[in-house]
Amino acid sequence: MTRLIEIADAVPDCVVAAWVDTRTGAVREQHVVHDASFVGPALEAATEVMRSRERPPRMVLLSARHVHMFHRMVSDPHRVLVVICERSANIGLAVALVRSFAEAEAAAA
Amino acid sequence: MNPPAELEVLHVLERMPPDASGALVRERADGTMAGALLVERGRVCWAMSERYPRRLTDILVAEQDSLTLHQINEVFAMCHRDHMPLGETLVARGLVSLPVLHRALLRHTCEALDWLVREDAPWSWIEHSGYGYHPMLTFSPAEVLAGVRALANPTLAARALTRLRGLVRDGQRGFAVERSSMSKVPLAQVGCEGVDLVALADLAVQAEEVMAVATTIDIEIALAELGGLACASWAEDNILFVLLCDGELAFNRLLAQVAAMKIFLP
């Protein structure tokens, strides 16, 4: 949980940071910064998108208002980091921060 | 064109041995030739079908207003007599430009192939040492497939191509598929000439699967990283666009590009 708070604090305008399990569809851990109504469906959609093992390990989805970032862990392919933030001019920064965080997690695993 | 015929074109193109030169010939049970697809070093040069009524000269006249049938027939007769290539001679005499000739040849090849695949006759491969076609006037399997696919819906294909041309930057590749179509055969492509057709179809299927889920939460664009390749996909009306970018910082560059892009939603 501590690590999710860290990434949620670092990513500008973060809405939620979570670990989801693509095999069971369960949210393993989450840190919700803004409890928006779309968080639940968005995490479900993230699980659904990353469920297929053929899916690339790193994906970024853009809506008009939000950026959804998914990273699959190499050490545990069912474990996916999901970070959603408000869409702003800092998309590149948010994506880079989440990538660094996921790489650090992978290295620590 | 219905999906089975479209898939048949894909199968025909997959039958071509890579980098080989020769002809894929279709011969009927009574011994008459239905048509053939000529190939040089893995690229399509020409297709002919006994049932296809249009001549290249008809297409050239339709494509270039300044060209008359009289002029072209004169050159055609000369080329026939002196064994000269018609296309190159027309370009050399300034009667047609190279892009017009390229477009007309591609159209003729795709239309003839569209007729040829509907025949009920087996295919056979006849190897050849090469025909000596100008490389600019031969076509990759991806170009031919997109050309054949476009025959079914020329308006949609033209719209997709215009959109892609406005988006694909140096070093990038892009293609578009019709979302409602059963097969994920490209409707239009830019820069995908050297990409394996099956790889394009796989990318389109993956993109379509992601967009099907993503649209439930109002996602407009999906970006993915596949090794060193970055891939962006999005839907506009009934067209699914896929943009590919590789090289240094490919993902970041593509992200910056698509984040600034206006999506035309239905």
Interface residues (C-beta under 8 A of the other chain):
Chain A: F38 P41 A42 A45 E48 V49 S52 E54 R55 P56 P57 R58 M59 V60 L61 L62 S63 A64 H68 I91 G92 V95 A96
Chain B: Q206 E209 V210 V213 A214 T216 I217 D218 I219 E220 I221 A222 L223 A224 E225 L226 C231 F251 N252 L255 A256 V258 A259
